[in-house]
Amino acid sequence: MQQERILLVEDDISIVEMLTNHLAKEGFHVTAAYNGEEGVTTFQQKAFDMIVIDLMMPKLDGMEVIKLIRATSSIPILIMSAKDSDVDKALGLGFGADDYIAKPFSLIEMTARIKAGIRRATAYTHPVQQEERRNVLTFEQLTVDLDNFSAMKRDEDIKLTSKEFDILKLFITNPNRVFTKAQIYGFVWNDDYMGDENVINVHIRRLREKIEDNPSEPQYIKTLWGIGYKWAGH
């Protein structure tokens, strides 16, 4: 069985050694890059299944690396950083990262997040056969294929990250149900909500920008101030 390949962009040698050794035991092959420029170059030269990246990097910071990679690839990206603040989370995820883990982290949690990210990405790239697909929902100009993990607006593909699609799926499979931010975080991130409002806000905003004609006056994802969000498409 082929090993899944991780690009680890981290300048702390001790963290690189710890993660490389642990993930190797979990069946992953890890390639390390010790600064942002090396990370971009390595990504361009080799094929990977996931990127794990620190935000605070020499030569080219993590945010810039993510922007450059997102210009050409939808590979799952997991941010890790010692700066555990809502601002960092919102900025990082706003640039297109799929998930965030704060330092110090447990190796068990890191492994779980990596496996979840790769599993979602694999589902995107290995759809079921056409004759088996039945779970296609249409809302005016928006079409969502739940089995193929894809969405289209006016017959044009919409590029969604795995988290954006998970949020969209949560809404459209529970029409008119109101979800608080804590509930969205729990269902989509499968983790305890620690008041990370900016993470939810950024994902909702980016999702609206992709599916709504006018994101400032959304017709699909409605805000119930002080409560949460609900799906209003029909």
N, CA, C and O of each residue as an XYZ file, in Angstrom:
936
protein
N       0.842     -1.201      0.000
C       0.000      0.000      0.000
C       0.877      1.250      0.000
O       1.812      1.359      0.792
N       0.567      2.194     -0.895
C       1.385      3.395     -1.008
C       1.194      4.307      0.198
O       0.074      4.533      0.655
N       2.315      4.828      0.704
C       2.251      5.736      1.835
C       1.693      7.083      1.400
O       1.995      7.578      0.314
N       0.872      7.665      2.268
C       0.390      9.016      2.001
C       1.493     10.000      2.355
O       2.189      9.836      3.356
N       1.644     11.021      1.525
C       2.804     11.899      1.601
C       2.440     13.247      2.210
O       1.500     13.909      1.770
N       3.185     13.634      3.211
C       2.958     14.885      3.929
C       4.123     15.828      3.670
O       5.281     15.433      3.808
N       3.828     17.074      3.294
C       4.844     18.120      3.244
C       4.747     18.914      4.539
O       3.729     19.551      4.807
N       5.795     18.876      5.334
C       5.843     19.574      6.616
C       6.731     20.803      6.469
O       7.935     20.683      6.238
N       6.138     21.976      6.602
C       6.884     23.234      6.472
C       7.007     23.829      7.870
O       6.051     24.394      8.401
N       8.184     23.697      8.456
C       8.403     24.050      9.868
C       9.894     24.313     10.076
O      10.732     23.524      9.639
N      10.223     25.418     10.742
C      11.631     25.766     10.949
C      12.199     25.250     12.264
O      13.402     25.347     12.502
N      11.341     24.703     13.119
C      11.802     24.153     14.392
C      12.214     22.690     14.179
O      11.369     21.823     13.954
N      13.514     22.434     14.254
C      14.034     21.100     13.950
C      13.470     20.043     14.896
O      13.186     18.922     14.474
N      13.305     20.393     16.172
C      12.805     19.413     17.137
C      11.378     18.984     16.802
O      11.027     17.816     16.966
N      10.544     19.938     16.328
C       9.170     19.605     15.943
C       9.177     18.753     14.685
O       8.404     17.802     14.569
N      10.052     19.093     13.741
C      10.151     18.312     12.517
C      10.530     16.865     12.834
O       9.928     15.932     12.304
N      11.518     16.685     13.691
C      11.953     15.329     14.041
C      10.855     14.565     14.763
O      10.626     13.387     14.489
N      10.172     15.244     15.695
C       9.105     14.595     16.452
C       7.970     14.150     15.530
O       7.519     13.007     15.604
N       7.508     15.057     14.658
C       6.403     14.733     13.769
C       6.802     13.706     12.713
O       6.023     12.809     12.392
N       8.007     13.834     12.177
C       8.456     12.883     11.161
C       8.492     11.470     11.720
O       8.020     10.530     11.080
N       9.050     11.323     12.907
C       9.142      9.994     13.532
C       7.764      9.441     13.861
O       7.483      8.270     13.604
N       6.897     10.289     14.435
C       5.565      9.819     14.821
C       4.729      9.459     13.604
O       4.100      8.401     13.571
N       4.717     10.334     12.600
C       3.882     10.088     11.425
C       4.384      8.907     10.607
O       3.600      8.224      9.949
N       5.689      8.666     10.649
C       6.229      7.479      9.969
C       5.655      6.209     10.594
O       5.350      5.247      9.889
N       5.508      6.210     11.914
C       4.926      5.062     12.607
C       3.444      4.895     12.256
O       2.896      3.795     12.320
N       2.805      6.018     11.882
C       1.394      5.977     11.516
C       1.194      5.654     10.034
O       0.063      5.596      9.551
N       2.303      5.444      9.318
C       2.204      5.045      7.921
C       2.342      6.163      6.902
O       2.076      5.954      5.719
N       2.757      7.356      7.346
C       2.922      8.482      6.436
C       4.390      8.656      6.052
O       5.294      8.299      6.808
N       4.604      9.209      4.865
C       5.948      9.609      4.459
C       6.029     11.127      4.536
O       5.260     11.818      3.868
N       6.947     11.657      5.341
C       7.043     13.094      5.590
C       8.266     13.672      4.899
O       9.374     13.152      5.034
N       8.058     14.749      4.160
C       9.146     15.533      3.590
C       9.138     16.884      4.278
O       8.103     17.547      4.333
N      10.280     17.297      4.801
C      10.356     18.535      5.572
C      10.959     19.669      4.757
O      11.887     19.466      3.974
N      10.418     20.864      4.955
C      10.986     22.095      4.413
C      11.129     23.050      5.593
O      10.211     23.186      6.402
N      12.287     23.714      5.691
C      12.597     24.473      6.905
C      12.391     25.975      6.763
O      12.690     26.725      7.692
N      11.894     26.423      5.631
C      11.482     27.814      5.477
C      10.435     27.884      4.374
O      10.207     26.912      3.653
N       9.799     29.056      4.254
C       8.701     29.168      3.314
C       9.093     28.979      1.865
O       8.375     28.326      1.108
N      10.227     29.543      1.468
C      10.670     29.402      0.083
C      10.940     27.939     -0.260
O      10.568     27.463     -1.333
N      11.593     27.230      0.668
C      11.863     25.812      0.447
C      10.564     25.029      0.371
O      10.449     24.074     -0.397
N       9.587     25.438      1.172
C       8.295     24.767      1.145
C       7.618     24.876     -0.213
O       7.107     23.883     -0.729
N       7.608     26.079     -0.802
C       6.993     26.282     -2.107
C       7.734     25.493     -3.178
O       7.117     24.840     -4.019
N       9.066     25.559     -3.142
C       9.875     24.843     -4.132
C       9.648     23.341     -4.050
O       9.488     22.676     -5.073
N       9.634     22.807     -2.828
C       9.428     21.370     -2.638
C       8.053     20.949     -3.128
O       7.909     19.900     -3.755
N       7.041     21.763     -2.843
C       5.685     21.457     -3.302
C       5.614     21.401     -4.819
O       4.908     20.564     -5.381
N       6.341     22.288     -5.482
C       6.317     22.335     -6.941
C       7.051     21.167     -7.571
O       6.792     20.818     -8.723
N       7.967     20.557     -6.828
C       8.802     19.495     -7.379
C       8.259     18.095     -7.130
O       8.577     17.167     -7.873
N       7.447     17.935     -6.097
C       6.975     16.613     -5.724
C       5.464     16.609     -5.510
O       4.840     17.663     -5.379
N       4.891     15.416     -5.477
C       3.456     15.269     -5.243
C       3.209     14.939     -3.771
O       3.913     14.117     -3.185
N       2.205     15.585     -3.182
C       1.874     15.363     -1.776
C       0.372     15.179     -1.617
O      -0.417     15.565     -2.479
N      -0.005     14.574     -0.482
C      -1.412     14.380     -0.163
C      -1.923     15.432      0.816
O      -3.129     15.662      0.912
N      -0.997     16.077      1.549
C      -1.394     17.091      2.519
C      -0.186     17.945      2.890
O       0.959     17.498      2.819
N      -0.470     19.194      3.290
C       0.576     20.095      3.759
C       0.270     20.486      5.195
O      -0.852     20.880      5.514
N       1.266     20.377      6.056
C       1.185     20.854      7.436
C       2.189     21.992      7.549
O       3.377     21.796      7.294
N       1.728     23.175      7.925
C       2.602     24.352      7.846
C       2.473     25.263      9.058
O       1.377     25.511      9.560
N       3.622     25.754      9.513
C       3.651     26.752     10.575
C       3.408     28.126      9.953
O       3.771     28.363      8.801
N       2.795     29.024     10.715
C       2.555     30.364     10.202
C       3.804     31.236     10.245
O       4.057     32.012      9.323
N       4.582     31.108     11.311
C       5.751     31.955     11.504
C       6.976     31.277     10.907
O       7.620     30.449     11.552
N       7.291     31.645      9.654
C       8.379     31.000      8.941
C       9.374     32.031      8.422
O       8.980     33.144      8.072
N      10.667     31.676      8.368
C      11.654     32.581      7.773
C      11.536     32.614      6.253
O      10.987     31.704      5.632
N      12.078     33.713      5.662
C      12.147     33.939      4.214
C      10.786     34.198      3.586
O      10.615     35.180      2.863
N       9.815     33.326      3.854
C       8.456     33.503      3.326
C       7.510     32.944      4.377
O       7.577     31.760      4.705
N       6.617     33.797      4.914
C       5.790     33.305      6.012
C       4.706     32.358      5.526
O       4.442     32.244      4.329
N       4.081     31.679      6.491
C       3.104     30.651      6.161
C       1.933     31.156      5.343
O       1.428     30.448      4.472
N       1.493     32.394      5.624
C       0.368     32.954      4.884
C       0.693     33.069      3.395
O      -0.129     32.723      2.546
N       1.898     33.558      3.083
C       2.296     33.716      1.688
C       2.446     32.372      1.000
O       2.096     32.220     -0.170
N       2.970     31.397      1.735
C       3.104     30.053      1.169
C       1.733     29.491      0.800
O       1.557     28.926     -0.280
N       0.771     29.649      1.697
C      -0.583     29.148      1.443
C      -1.195     29.830      0.233
O      -1.820     29.169     -0.597
N      -1.025     31.153      0.116
C      -1.571     31.878     -1.027
C      -0.981     31.373     -2.339
O      -1.699     31.200     -3.324
N       0.319     31.140     -2.349
C       0.973     30.660     -3.571
C       0.501     29.256     -3.944
O       0.273     28.964     -5.118
N       0.356     28.396     -2.949
C      -0.076     27.029     -3.218
C      -1.537     27.004     -3.662
O      -1.901     26.261     -4.574
N      -2.370     27.817     -3.015
C      -3.789     27.844     -3.354
C      -4.050     28.387     -4.759
O      -5.126     28.169     -5.315
N      -3.079     29.088     -5.332
C      -3.252     29.606     -6.685
C      -3.316     28.486     -7.709
O      -3.846     28.671     -8.804
N      -2.773     27.316     -7.353
C      -2.717     26.216     -8.327
C      -3.237     24.891     -7.795
O      -3.380     23.939     -8.563
N      -3.525     24.804     -6.498
C      -3.856     23.495     -5.931
C      -4.901     23.605     -4.829
O      -4.968     24.605     -4.115
N      -5.717     22.553     -4.703
C      -6.710     22.464     -3.622
C      -6.298     21.431     -2.585
O      -7.140     20.946     -1.829
N      -5.000     21.084     -2.538
C      -4.487     20.124     -1.576
C      -4.877     20.541     -0.161
O      -4.823     21.731      0.148
N      -5.268     19.609      0.713
C      -5.611     19.990      2.086
C      -4.413     20.584      2.821
O      -3.302     20.060      2.742
N      -4.649     21.677      3.531
C      -3.605     22.389      4.266
C      -4.018     22.533      5.720
O      -5.106     23.020      6.026
N      -3.134     22.103      6.610
C      -3.353     22.215      8.051
C      -2.353     23.215      8.614
O      -1.143     23.005      8.521
N      -2.853     24.303      9.196
C      -2.005     25.308      9.830
C      -1.703     24.882     11.261
O      -2.572     24.373     11.968
N      -0.457     25.099     11.677
C      -0.115     24.964     13.092
C       0.667     26.207     13.485
O       1.481     26.708     12.711
N       0.416     26.701     14.693
C       1.089     27.921     15.126
C       1.045     28.057     16.627
O       0.086     27.641     17.278
N       2.109     28.652     17.177
C       2.141     28.928     18.612
C       1.298     30.148     18.946
O       0.931     30.352     20.103
N       0.986     30.965     17.935
C       0.153     32.146     18.145
C      -1.304     31.736     18.043
O      -1.923     31.838     16.983
N      -1.832     31.279     19.142
C      -3.189     30.740     19.166
C      -4.190     31.874     19.386
O      -4.707     32.053     20.489
N      -4.451     32.621     18.342
C      -5.401     33.729     18.458
C      -6.431     33.644     17.341
O      -6.185     33.044     16.295
N      -7.561     34.241     17.575
C      -8.617     34.236     16.566
C      -8.159     34.926     15.289
O      -8.556     34.535     14.192
N      -7.321     35.956     15.429
C      -6.863     36.684     14.248
C      -6.056     35.773     13.345
O      -6.272     35.740     12.133
N      -5.121     35.030     13.938
C      -4.312     34.115     13.134
C      -5.170     33.054     12.467
O      -4.961     32.716     11.302
N      -6.129     32.534     13.206
C      -6.998     31.497     12.644
C      -7.798     32.056     11.472
O      -7.883     31.441     10.409
N      -8.378     33.222     11.684
C      -9.213     33.803     10.639
C      -8.391     34.124      9.399
O      -8.822     33.835      8.283
N      -7.224     34.712      9.576
C      -6.383     35.045      8.436
C      -5.930     33.794      7.699
O      -6.003     33.716      6.473
N      -5.467     32.829      8.459
C      -4.965     31.613      7.832
C      -6.038     30.872      7.077
O      -5.829     30.467      5.933
N      -7.175     30.690      7.695
C      -8.266     29.972      7.046
C      -8.858     30.799      5.923
O      -9.356     30.244      4.943
N      -8.813     32.119      6.048
C      -9.307     32.979      4.992
C      -8.486     32.871      3.727
O      -9.012     33.060      2.630
N      -7.209     32.571      3.859
C      -6.359     32.406      2.690
C      -6.578     31.053      2.023
O      -6.089     30.834      0.914
N      -7.293     30.149      2.664
C      -7.607     28.895      2.002
C      -7.140     27.648      2.715
O      -7.245     26.555      2.160
N      -6.624     27.773      3.939
C      -6.279     26.570      4.699
C      -7.556     25.850      5.122
O      -8.619     26.462      5.229
N      -7.440     24.553      5.361
C      -8.613     23.747      5.691
C      -8.814     23.566      7.185
O      -9.940     23.362      7.641
N      -7.737     23.637      7.947
C      -7.855     23.353      9.375
C      -6.724     24.051     10.112
O      -5.772     24.544      9.507
N      -6.853     24.082     11.444
C      -5.905     24.798     12.293
C      -5.673     23.992     13.570
O      -6.613     23.456     14.158
N      -4.421     23.914     13.987
C      -4.100     23.283     15.264
C      -3.085     24.161     15.985
O      -2.114     24.614     15.379
N      -3.303     24.401     17.268
C      -2.440     25.304     18.023
C      -1.296     24.538     18.685
O      -1.469     23.411     19.149
N      -0.148     25.164     18.716
C       0.987     24.628     19.481
C       0.838     25.066     20.933
O       0.401     26.189     21.187
N       1.183     24.223     21.880
C       1.600     22.824     21.696
C       0.395     21.931     21.396
O      -0.703     22.180     21.893
N       0.596     20.914     20.602
C      -0.480     20.024     20.216
C      -0.131     18.602     20.635
O       1.033     18.275     20.863
N      -1.153     17.769     20.732
C      -0.905     16.360     21.012
C      -0.694     15.638     19.692
O      -1.308     15.988     18.684
N       0.164     14.640     19.694
C       0.415     13.873     18.474
C      -0.830     13.117     18.031
O      -1.041     12.895     16.839
N      -1.649     12.725     18.993
C      -2.890     12.022     18.659
C      -3.824     12.944     17.883
O      -4.403     12.543     16.874
N      -3.971     14.201     18.365
C      -4.847     15.147     17.677
C      -4.286     15.493     16.301
O      -5.038     15.580     15.330
N      -2.970     15.691     16.209
C      -2.360     16.004     14.930
C      -2.624     14.897     13.907
O      -3.002     15.164     12.766
N      -2.419     13.657     14.336
C      -2.644     12.518     13.441
C      -4.101     12.447     12.998
O      -4.385     12.191     11.828
N      -5.020     12.674     13.928
C      -6.448     12.613     13.609
C      -6.826     13.682     12.590
O      -7.602     13.418     11.672
N      -6.287     14.877     12.746
C      -6.617     15.965     11.826
C      -6.037     15.704     10.438
O      -6.676     15.999      9.427
N      -4.832     15.154     10.393
C      -4.220     14.833      9.103
C      -5.036     13.764      8.383
O      -5.326     13.889      7.193
N      -5.398     12.724      9.106
C      -6.179     11.644      8.484
C      -7.530     12.150      7.998
O      -7.988     11.764      6.923
N      -8.172     13.014      8.786
C      -9.475     13.552      8.392
C      -9.349     14.419      7.146
O     -10.193     14.352      6.252
N      -8.294     15.233      7.085
C      -8.096     16.092      5.928
C      -7.863     15.308      4.652
O      -8.422     15.628      3.603
N      -7.029     14.273      4.748
C      -6.751     13.445      3.575
C      -7.980     12.650      3.175
O      -8.241     12.468      1.986
N      -8.737     12.175      4.155
C      -9.945     11.396      3.860
C     -10.958     12.251      3.094
O     -11.565     11.776      2.134
N     -11.143     13.495      3.505
C     -12.076     14.376      2.793
C     -11.588     14.662      1.377
O     -12.371     14.651      0.427
N     -10.282     14.919      1.243
C      -9.733     15.210     -0.079
C      -9.848     14.006     -0.994
O     -10.113     14.156     -2.187
N      -9.652     12.813     -0.452
C      -9.760     11.587     -1.250
C     -11.185     11.398     -1.746
O     -11.409     10.952     -2.872
N     -12.143     11.741     -0.896
C     -13.545     11.622     -1.311
C     -13.851     12.560     -2.470
O     -14.653     12.232     -3.344
N     -13.208     13.734     -2.477
C     -13.399     14.671     -3.571
C     -12.869     14.115     -4.881
O     -13.518     14.250     -5.919
N     -11.687     13.486     -4.846
C     -11.001     13.098     -6.070
C     -11.335     11.690     -6.528
O     -10.898     11.283     -7.605
N     -12.105     10.922     -5.737
C     -12.505      9.575     -6.129
C     -14.025      9.444     -6.030
O     -14.527      8.725     -5.166
N     -14.762     10.130     -6.907
C     -16.217     10.094     -6.846
C     -16.766      8.732     -7.228
O     -16.096      7.933     -7.884
N     -17.987      8.484     -6.810
C     -18.646      7.243     -7.205
C     -19.050      7.321     -8.667
O     -19.070      8.406     -9.248
N     -19.366      6.203     -9.257
C     -19.752      6.177    -10.654
C     -21.044      6.950    -10.884
O     -21.883      7.072     -9.990
N     -21.185      7.467    -12.096
C     -22.318      8.319    -12.418
C     -23.652      7.629    -12.139
O     -24.582      8.251    -11.625
N     -23.743      6.339    -12.480
C     -25.021      5.674    -12.311
C     -25.384      5.447    -10.846
O     -26.540      5.177    -10.518
N     -24.383      5.558     -9.967
C     -24.641      5.347     -8.546
C     -25.027      6.632     -7.831
O     -25.521      6.603     -6.704
N     -24.795      7.781     -8.506
C     -25.023      9.048     -7.825
C     -26.503      9.427     -7.894
O     -27.102      9.475     -8.968
N     -27.066      9.690     -6.734
C     -28.469     10.070     -6.675
C     -28.662     11.342     -5.844
O     -29.708     11.986     -5.919
N     -27.658     11.692     -5.063
C     -27.805     12.741     -4.071
C     -27.435     14.103     -4.642
O     -26.471     14.724     -4.196
N     -28.197     14.569     -5.624
C     -27.953     15.866     -6.240
C     -29.113     16.785     -5.907
O     -30.268     16.472     -6.196
N     -28.799     17.925     -5.296
C     -29.825     18.875     -4.880
C     -29.658     20.165     -5.673
O     -28.538     20.612     -5.919
N     -30.781     20.762     -6.071
C     -30.751     21.988     -6.851
C     -31.550     23.073     -6.142
O     -32.672     22.845     -5.688
N     -30.948     24.261     -6.057
C     -31.581     25.417     -5.446
C     -31.431     26.587     -6.425
O     -30.395     27.252     -6.454
N     -32.469     26.827     -7.219
C     -32.424     27.860     -8.249
C     -31.185     27.666     -9.124
O     -31.115     26.685     -9.863
N     -30.202     28.576     -9.062
C     -29.020     28.479     -9.928
C     -27.896     27.646     -9.322
O     -26.834     27.510     -9.931
N     -28.110     27.094     -8.146
C     -27.075     26.352     -7.432
C     -27.392     24.858     -7.424
O     -28.502     24.456     -7.076
N     -26.408     24.036     -7.809
C     -26.555     22.584     -7.792
C     -25.441     21.981     -6.942
O     -24.269     22.305     -7.129
N     -25.806     21.110     -6.013
C     -24.837     20.490     -5.110
C     -24.942     18.980     -5.224
O     -26.013     18.404     -5.033
N     -23.831     18.352     -5.534
C     -23.755     16.894     -5.633
C     -23.089     16.374     -4.368
O     -21.872     16.472     -4.217
N     -23.888     15.821     -3.458
C     -23.366     15.386     -2.169
C     -22.474     14.160     -2.293
O     -21.559     13.980     -1.490
N     -22.727     13.314     -3.289
C     -21.915     12.115     -3.456
C     -20.581     12.426     -4.131
O     -19.566     11.789     -3.847
N     -20.594     13.396     -5.012
C     -19.388     13.732     -5.772
C     -18.619     14.898     -5.153
O     -17.597     15.332     -5.685
N     -19.125     15.402     -4.015
C     -18.469     16.490     -3.298
C     -18.193     17.675     -4.225
O     -17.083     18.206     -4.251
N     -19.204     18.082     -4.980
C     -19.008     19.163     -5.928
C     -20.220     20.085     -5.923
O     -21.313     19.709     -5.498
N     -19.996     21.299     -6.406
C     -21.081     22.272     -6.487
C     -20.920     23.081     -7.764
O     -19.804     23.315     -8.230
N     -22.050     23.507     -8.326
C     -22.038     24.303     -9.544
C     -23.018     25.467     -9.386
O     -24.068     25.339     -8.757
N     -22.650     26.582     -9.964
C     -23.527     27.746     -9.999
C     -23.678     28.171    -11.448
O     -22.694     28.518    -12.102
N     -24.892     28.148    -11.947
C     -25.165     28.440    -13.358
C     -24.270     27.595    -14.270
O     -23.689     28.088    -15.237
N     -24.180     26.310    -13.927
C     -23.450     25.314    -14.713
C     -21.934     25.521    -14.722
O     -21.234     24.935    -15.549
N     -21.428     26.342    -13.816
C     -19.988     26.513    -13.676
C     -19.548     25.954    -12.325
O     -20.184     26.196    -11.300
N     -18.436     25.193    -12.346
C     -17.940     24.591    -11.119
C     -17.550     25.656    -10.094
O     -16.984     26.695    -10.434
N     -17.866     25.371     -8.842
C     -17.458     26.226     -7.725
C     -16.353     25.506     -6.971
O     -16.534     24.366     -6.544
N     -15.213     26.162     -6.803
C     -14.100     25.545     -6.087
C     -14.283     25.797     -4.591
O     -14.117     26.917     -4.110
N     -14.630     24.732     -3.869
C     -14.828     24.806     -2.425
C     -13.743     24.015     -1.711
O     -13.325     22.957     -2.181
N     -13.288     24.536     -0.568
C     -12.413     23.734      0.279
C     -13.262     22.660      0.953
O     -14.491     22.734      0.929
N     -12.623     21.682      1.542
C     -13.376     20.606      2.186
C     -14.249     21.134      3.320
O     -15.377     20.675      3.502
N     -13.734     22.095      4.081
C     -14.528     22.660      5.174
C     -15.714     23.450      4.641
O     -16.808     23.367      5.198
N     -15.517     24.207      3.580
C     -16.633     24.954      2.988
C     -17.714     24.008      2.491
O     -18.905     24.267      2.670
N     -17.297     22.905      1.863
C     -18.294     21.948      1.393
C     -19.007     21.291      2.571
O     -20.217     21.070      2.516
N     -18.270     20.976      3.633
C     -18.893     20.347      4.806
C     -19.943     21.269      5.423
O     -21.002     20.809      5.850
N     -19.652     22.569      5.469
C     -20.629     23.520      6.005
C     -21.844     23.597      5.079
O     -22.987     23.584      5.538
N     -21.588     23.676      3.781
C     -22.696     23.716      2.813
C     -23.556     22.472      2.932
O     -24.784     22.565      2.920
N     -22.935     21.318      3.047
C     -23.680     20.072      3.175
C     -24.512     20.058      4.453
O     -25.658     19.607      4.449
N     -23.933     20.554      5.545
C     -24.666     20.616      6.811
C     -25.932     21.440      6.655
O     -26.995     21.051      7.138
N     -25.820     22.577      5.984
C     -26.980     23.446      5.811
C     -28.045     22.817      4.914
O     -29.219     22.756      5.282
N     -27.629     22.349      3.735
C     -28.642     21.927      2.760
C     -29.300     20.601      3.136
O     -30.392     20.300      2.655
N     -28.655     19.808      3.984
C     -29.278     18.569      4.436
C     -30.136     18.782      5.688
O     -30.778     17.855      6.183
N     -30.131     20.022      6.188
C     -30.967     20.372      7.344
C     -31.679     21.699      7.067
O     -31.478     22.675      7.790
N     -32.512     21.735      6.018
C     -33.147     22.996      5.620
C     -34.000     23.595      6.737
O     -34.745     22.904      7.432
N     -33.855     24.904      6.873
C     -34.619     25.697      7.849
C     -34.258     25.423      9.304
O     -34.865     26.000     10.206
N     -33.281     24.553      9.547
C     -32.801     24.389     10.914
C     -31.780     25.475     11.215
O     -30.911     25.753     10.388
N     -31.873     26.079     12.365
C     -30.938     27.119     12.778
C     -29.757     26.472     13.501
O     -29.943     25.700     14.441
N     -28.548     26.793     13.056
C     -27.337     26.281     13.681
C     -26.577     27.422     14.365
O     -26.310     28.456     13.752
N     -26.236     27.223     15.627
C     -25.358     28.178     16.288
C     -23.936     27.947     15.790
O     -23.645     26.926     15.167
N     -23.059     28.899     16.068
C     -21.660     28.733     15.661
C     -21.039     27.537     16.363
O     -20.227     26.820     15.777
N     -21.417     27.323     17.611
C     -20.884     26.171     18.344
C     -21.323     24.865     17.693
O     -20.539     23.919     17.607
N     -22.569     24.807     17.234
C     -23.055     23.591     16.581
C     -22.357     23.359     15.244
O     -21.991     22.231     14.916
N     -22.175     24.433     14.475
C     -21.464     24.300     13.199
C     -20.058     23.777     13.438
O     -19.602     22.867     12.745
N     -19.377     24.346     14.408
C     -18.008     23.921     14.712
C     -17.991     22.454     15.132
O     -17.125     21.689     14.708
N     -18.941     22.073     15.956
C     -18.988     20.689     16.431
C     -19.235     19.695     15.314
O     -18.583     18.653     15.254
N     -20.179     20.009     14.420
C     -20.507     19.098     13.321
C     -19.403     19.045     12.262
O     -19.063     17.966     11.776
N     -18.849     20.190     11.906
C     -17.901     20.258     10.796
C     -16.475     19.942     11.229
O     -15.759     19.211     10.544
N     -16.067     20.493     12.361
C     -14.694     20.250     12.833
C     -14.612     19.030     13.754
O     -13.524     18.541     14.059
N     -15.766     18.553     14.186
C     -15.824     17.399     15.085
C     -14.940     17.615     16.301
O     -14.171     16.739     16.697
N     -15.067     18.795     16.882
C     -14.221     19.169     18.007
C     -15.024     20.069     18.929
O     -16.059     20.607     18.537
N     -14.546     20.230     20.150
C     -15.218     21.108     21.095
C     -15.039     22.561     20.681
O     -13.950     22.975     20.283
N     -16.108     23.325     20.779
C     -16.086     24.739     20.415
C     -15.481     25.536     21.550
O     -15.930     25.454     22.694
N     -14.443     26.320     21.219
C     -13.744     27.106     22.232
C     -13.939     28.601     21.993
O     -13.085     29.413     22.351
N     -15.065     28.952     21.388
C     -15.349     30.355     21.127
C     -14.617     30.900     19.918
O     -14.373     32.103     19.836
N     -14.261     30.033     18.973
C     -13.510     30.456     17.790
C     -14.447     31.074     16.755
O     -14.623     30.525     15.667
N     -15.045     32.207     17.089
C     -16.045     32.801     16.207
C     -15.481     33.194     14.858
O     -16.151     33.030     13.839
N     -14.247     33.716     14.830
C     -13.688     34.179     13.566
C     -13.497     33.041     12.574
O     -13.604     33.251     11.366
N     -13.219     31.847     13.064
C     -13.070     30.699     12.174
C     -14.383     30.460     11.426
O     -14.384     30.278     10.208
N     -15.497     30.462     12.157
C     -16.805     30.265     11.537
C     -17.133     31.442     10.625
O     -17.594     31.249      9.501
N     -16.895     32.663     11.108
C     -17.220     33.848     10.315
C     -16.501     33.846      8.972
O     -17.099     34.154      7.942
N     -15.219     33.498      8.985
C     -14.438     33.490      7.744
C     -14.977     32.460      6.771
O     -15.119     32.746      5.582
N     -15.279     31.265      7.258
C     -15.781     30.213      6.374
C     -17.154     30.567      5.806
O     -17.414     30.335      4.625
N     -18.023     31.119      6.627
C     -19.349     31.518      6.141
C     -19.201     32.619      5.090
O     -19.864     32.584      4.053
N     -18.337     33.588      5.356
C     -18.144     34.673      4.395
C     -17.610     34.159      3.069
O     -18.104     34.546      2.010
N     -16.601     33.285      3.115
C     -16.022     32.753      1.881
C     -17.032     31.886      1.125
O     -17.083     31.912     -0.105
N     -17.830     31.125      1.865
C     -18.850     30.296      1.221
C     -19.900     31.166      0.541
O     -20.328     30.877     -0.577
N     -20.306     32.222      1.216
C     -21.277     33.133      0.618
C     -20.718     33.785     -0.646
O     -21.436     33.942     -1.633
N     -19.455     34.160     -0.618
C     -18.843     34.796     -1.786
C     -18.864     33.876     -3.003
O     -18.871     34.343     -4.142
N     -18.874     32.572     -2.757
C     -18.828     31.618     -3.854
C     -20.202     31.193     -4.355
O     -20.360     30.881     -5.535
N     -21.203     31.177     -3.468
C     -22.509     30.653     -3.884
C     -23.589     31.721     -4.027
O     -24.596     31.499     -4.698
N     -23.387     32.863     -3.410
C     -24.415     33.897     -3.439
C     -24.175     34.884     -4.574
O     -23.026     35.168     -4.913
N     -25.249     35.411     -5.167
C     -25.122     36.485     -6.146
C     -24.691     37.779     -5.465
O     -23.871     38.530     -5.993
N     -25.251     38.025     -4.298
C     -24.901     39.207     -3.521
C     -24.612     38.768     -2.084
O     -25.537     38.651     -1.280
N     -23.338     38.524     -1.751
C     -23.007     38.002     -0.420
C     -23.474     38.889      0.726
O     -23.716     38.393      1.827
N     -23.607     40.204      0.486
C     -24.051     41.097      1.556
C     -25.553     40.996      1.794
O     -26.057     41.423      2.833
N     -26.265     40.426      0.819
C     -27.704     40.169      0.974
C     -27.969     38.718      0.566
O     -28.578     38.473     -0.475
N     -27.526     37.773      1.359
C     -27.585     36.351      0.966
C     -29.000     35.815      0.869
O     -29.874     36.142      1.671
N     -29.198     34.973     -0.151
C     -30.502     34.331     -0.302
C     -30.485     32.896      0.209
O     -31.537     32.317      0.480
N     -29.292     32.322      0.339
C     -29.181     30.930      0.768
C     -28.855     30.805      2.257
O     -29.601     30.175      3.007
N     -27.757     31.398      2.679
C     -27.323     31.280      4.075
C     -27.735     32.541      4.819
O     -27.113     33.593      4.674
N     -28.769     32.423      5.601
C     -29.319     33.562      6.326
C     -28.716     33.656      7.735
O     -28.478     32.645      8.395
N     -28.478     34.885      8.169
C     -27.981     35.137      9.521
C     -29.146     35.477     10.435
O     -29.969     36.335     10.115
N     -29.211     34.808     11.558
C     -30.163     35.164     12.606
C     -29.333     35.782     13.723
O     -28.698     35.074     14.505
N     -29.346     37.095     13.789
C     -28.444     37.814     14.669
C     -28.600     37.367     16.120
O     -29.704     37.283     16.659
N     -27.457     37.086     16.721
C     -27.448     36.653     18.111
C     -27.757     35.181     18.292
O     -27.714     34.668     19.410
N     -28.072     34.489     17.185
C     -28.420     33.067     17.283
C     -27.491     32.218     16.428
O     -26.782     31.358     16.951
N     -27.487     32.449     15.112
C     -26.653     31.633     14.249
C     -27.040     31.788     12.790
O     -27.321     32.895     12.331
N     -27.056     30.669     12.051
C     -27.321     30.691     10.613
C     -28.325     29.591     10.265
O     -28.484     28.615     10.998
N     -28.996     29.778      9.125
C     -29.850     28.719      8.618
C     -29.856     28.759      7.093
O     -29.559     29.790      6.489
N     -30.195     27.633      6.479
C     -30.279     27.523      5.040
C     -31.679     27.895      4.597
O     -32.664     27.352      5.097
N     -31.764     28.836      3.646
C     -33.068     29.327      3.198
C     -33.316     29.030      1.727
O     -34.287     29.515      1.146
N     -32.430     28.228      1.118
C     -32.607     27.913     -0.282
C     -33.794     26.960     -0.493
O     -34.170     26.194      0.395
N     -34.361     27.038     -1.686
C     -35.497     26.142     -2.009
C     -35.529     25.891     -3.497
O     -36.399     25.168     -3.983
